[in-house]
């Protein structure tokens, strides 16, 4: 646990909070991880950025070697996520991750950890708030923790709960919010919705196979 904490403190110093995206985003991916017993299921859905049509999906089942420890979840989720990403034929320009980036007590959640591992732009788009106090400024709601803006509270669909957006790596917060809003047909951005459905299908299939 102490080794993982030290790794987090080193990783967070390497996060780039400026845009390193191509001028035109062609493909956006959603990454989700699910579990059945001691197996982690990585799922990725790659969508055309303009049309939000699915162009490729992949899954990977990986034995889980790291126990669930709050705020250290990325060490558990990186292996299945990386395993399915390595199968891709289409290379995404940016990855949306079902989890936190900078909006994390140690400033390195799953979205940031994955971005650093890939060397690619990543955005955290979480369904729940881990840290930060919502503060409204000029019509936008930001998450502030220890006097630092760590994310944004984004309402993607009127009447629905917000999504908590944070920088993963190689992207600014303003661009991260813009990407999430562009990808949101419903409350959850479409790439993440597709990845979640994929992970759920694989989890059900795996669970039924284990039950036989």
Order of alpha helices (4+ residues) and beta strands (2+ residues): alpha-beta-beta-beta-alpha-beta-alpha-beta-beta-beta-beta-beta-alpha-alpha
